[in-house]
Amino acid sequence: MSLKNNDLKELIIFLSVILLAMLIFSFVLFGFTGVRVVIGIIFISIPFYFMLNNFGLNEGEKFVFSALLGFTLFPSLAYLLGLVISFRIAIAAAFMAFVGIAIVLMKYKNLKKAA
């Protein structure tokens, strides 16, 4: 699905307002730790959003599925790697692995389109 330029601007503004509201709410309730948690949730969802961008999903579906995949697959891989190596390194390795998978999927899709 391709969004029109005006629709894309509205979506970006809407998501920015929602994000700002979430950050303020979490800061008021939990302080800086709450803000860090919200930012962490966003960062672990980004690779899955880019992965799902290769399929014919709506923006809302990609957002929800990326959040669910981020809550399930990312911590699972980080935990399993953390049994072998340091947890901080495992978190970084899991993030890089999922970003790498997203890049490979994008390149594969572009190669498939070109052929």
N, C-alpha and C positions, 0 to 999 in steps of 0.2 A: 504494500500500500504506500503510495506516495502522497505526502501532504502538500497542499498548496502553500505558497510562501506565507500568506496571511495566517493560515491555520497553524503553521509551524511557529510563527511568532507568538500567537495566542497560547499555544501549548507550552512554549518556553516560559512565558510570563506566568502562566498558571502554576507550572511546576516550581518556579522560583518562589512564588508567594507561599505555596504549600511548604516548601523546604524551609523558608524563613520562619514561618509559623511553628514548624516542628522544632527548629533550633531554639527559638525563644521559649517555647513551652518546656522543652527538656532542660534548658538552662535555669529557668525559674524553679522547676521541681528538683533537679538533681545537680545543678551547678555545672562546672566545666566538664565533669565526668559525663553528664548526660549529653552534652554537645559532642563529645568524643565518640560516644556510642552511636549517635545518629550519623555522624560522618563515617564511622566504620561500616555501618550498614549500607550506606551509599557506595562506599568503595568496594565492598565484597559483592555488590549486585551489578556493578558496571561490566565486568567481563561477560557475565551471562546475558546482559542486555545486548551486547555486541554480537554474541553468538546467536541469539534469537533474531537479530536483525537480518540474518541470512534466510529466514523463512518467511512465509507470507502471513505474518501476524499483524494485528492492529497494534497501535501504540500502547493502549491500555493492557492488552494481553501480554505484550513484551515486558511491560513494567511489573505486572503481578508475577509472571512466571520467573523473571529475573530475580525478584525479591525472594520467592520461594526456593529457587535453586541456590541462591546465595546463602540462605539460612540452613540449607541441608547439605549440599555438596562441599562447599568451601570449608566449614568447620570439620566435616568428616575427614577430608583429605589432610587438613592441617593437623588434626589429632593423630591420624595414622603416621604421618611424617614425624610428628613430635615424639612418638615413641622411639624413633631411631636417632633423631637429631634434636637440637635445641628448638623449643617451641617458637621463638622469634624467627629463627631461620626457616622453620617449617611454614609459618604464616606467609613469609615473603615468597617461599618456593611455591606454595599453593597458589598465591596470587599470580605469580609469573607463569605458572603452568596453565591456568585458565585464560590469561591474556594471550599466551602463545596459541592455545587452541582456537581462540576467537580470531586471531590473525590468520591462522591456517585456513579456517573456514571461509573467511573473507576472500583470501587469495584463490581458494578452490572454486568459490562461486564466480569470481571474475574470470578464471580460466575456462570454466564451463560456459559462461556467457559468450566469451570470445570465440569459442569453437563452434 
